[in-house]
Structures are given as structure tokens and as C-alpha cells.
């Protein structure tokens, strides 16, 4: 296996982890909106609208909403076949930040309860 193959497999794994974590976060936000009796956004832009609704209703902080939008933008970029353009120097900080954002989300939703 070449170093490029190893890097590619690691990146694929990390991106898969980010996608899984985003789905968990989105589901947690949807549950929080539902528990408060708030409308659930639907349509093409529902991912972004869910974050906006959560932010406006103080389920998540403005900072967390901005961080999550960054990851959603990355997910959109990657899903639409731009994965071959990924640069390790740009991707590594995003992967590091993902872990911190997941922890922040857990803390904020934990306060919600």
C-alpha cells in the first residue's frame, strides 16, 4: 500500500466519522425542536434551517451553529464529488475541530435537558 492509499483511507474514515457525528447532532437538534413544540424545517435547505431554528430558540449557541454550518458545507462539498480535491493541510484542522464541536454540542444539549 502506498502512502497516498493510506492517506486516502484515513481521510475516508475521518470523513465518514464527521458525517455520522453530523447525523447524530442533527437528530438531537430535531428532537429538541420537537420537544419544544417547534416546527421542523423541511425542503431543500432543511439542514441549514434546522441550525437556524436551534440557534434562534437558544438550543445551541451562535458559535456552535456557525461551526456546524462549516461542517455541513464541507459535507456538501465532499458529497458532490469534490473529494478528489481534498488537501491534507486544509483537511487536518477541520478534522481536529470536528472533535471539539461534537464535545461542545454534547455539552450544550446536556444543559438543555
C-alpha positions as CSV (number, residue, x, y, z in Angstrom):
1,X,0.0,0.0,0.0
2,X,1.4,3.4,-1.0
3,X,1.4,6.4,1.4
4,X,-1.2,8.0,-0.9
5,X,-3.5,5.0,-0.4
6,X,-3.0,5.0,3.3
7,X,-3.8,8.8,3.5
8,X,-6.8,8.3,1.3
9,X,-8.2,5.5,3.5
10,X,-7.6,7.6,6.7
11,X,-9.4,10.6,5.1
12,X,-12.3,8.4,4.0
13,X,-12.6,7.1,7.6
14,X,-12.4,10.6,9.1
15,X,-15.0,12.0,6.7
16,X,-17.3,9.1,7.4
17,X,-16.9,9.8,11.1
18,X,-17.8,13.5,10.6
19,X,-20.9,12.5,8.6
20,X,-22.0,10.1,11.3
21,X,-21.5,12.8,14.0
22,X,-23.4,15.4,12.0
23,X,-26.3,13.0,11.6
24,X,-26.4,12.4,15.4
25,X,-26.2,16.1,16.0
26,X,-29.0,16.9,13.5
27,X,-31.2,14.2,15.1
28,X,-30.5,15.6,18.6
29,X,-31.5,19.1,17.4
30,X,-34.6,17.8,15.7
31,X,-35.6,16.1,18.9
32,X,-35.0,19.3,20.9
33,X,-37.1,21.3,18.5
34,X,-39.9,18.7,18.6
35,X,-39.8,18.6,22.4
36,X,-40.3,22.3,22.5
37,X,-43.3,22.0,20.1
38,X,-41.4,24.0,17.4
39,X,-41.9,23.4,13.7
40,X,-39.4,21.1,11.9
41,X,-38.0,22.7,8.8
42,X,-38.4,20.7,5.6
43,X,-37.3,21.2,2.0
44,X,-34.0,21.6,0.2
45,X,-32.4,23.8,2.8
46,X,-33.6,21.9,5.9
47,X,-30.2,21.2,7.3
48,X,-29.3,24.9,7.5
49,X,-32.8,25.9,8.6
50,X,-32.7,23.3,11.5
51,X,-29.5,25.0,12.7
52,X,-31.0,28.4,12.4
53,X,-34.1,27.3,14.3
54,X,-32.0,25.8,17.0
55,X,-29.9,28.9,17.3
56,X,-32.8,31.3,17.4
57,X,-34.6,29.2,20.0
58,X,-31.4,29.0,22.1
59,X,-31.0,25.3,21.8
60,X,-27.4,25.8,20.5
61,X,-25.1,28.8,20.7
62,X,-24.3,31.1,17.8
63,X,-20.8,29.8,17.8
64,X,-21.8,26.2,17.6
65,X,-24.3,26.9,14.8
66,X,-21.5,28.6,12.8
67,X,-19.2,25.7,13.4
68,X,-21.8,23.1,12.4
69,X,-22.6,25.1,9.2
70,X,-18.9,24.9,8.4
71,X,-19.0,21.1,8.6
72,X,-22.3,20.9,6.7
73,X,-20.6,23.0,3.9
74,X,-17.7,20.6,3.9
75,X,-20.1,17.6,3.8
76,X,-21.9,19.2,0.8
77,X,-18.6,19.8,-1.0
78,X,-17.4,16.3,-0.4
79,X,-20.7,14.6,-1.3
80,X,-20.8,16.4,-4.7
81,X,-17.7,14.6,-6.0
82,X,-15.1,17.1,-5.0
83,X,-13.4,14.6,-2.7
84,X,-10.5,14.1,-5.1
85,X,-9.6,17.8,-4.5
86,X,-9.0,17.4,-0.8
87,X,-5.8,18.8,0.6
88,X,-4.4,17.2,3.8
89,X,-3.1,20.6,5.0
90,X,-6.6,22.0,4.8
91,X,-8.5,18.9,6.0
92,X,-6.5,18.1,9.1
93,X,-7.5,21.2,11.0
94,X,-11.1,20.6,10.1
95,X,-10.9,17.0,11.4
96,X,-9.4,18.2,14.6
97,X,-12.1,20.9,15.0
98,X,-14.8,18.2,14.4
99,X,-14.0,16.5,17.7
100,X,-14.2,19.8,19.7
101,X,-17.5,20.7,18.0
102,X,-19.0,17.3,18.9
103,X,-18.0,17.8,22.5
104,X,-19.4,21.3,22.5
105,X,-22.7,20.0,21.1
106,X,-22.9,17.4,23.8
107,X,-22.3,20.0,26.5
108,X,-24.9,22.4,25.1
109,X,-27.6,19.8,24.7
110,X,-26.7,18.4,28.1
111,X,-27.6,21.9,29.5
112,X,-30.8,21.8,27.5
113,X,-32.3,18.9,29.5
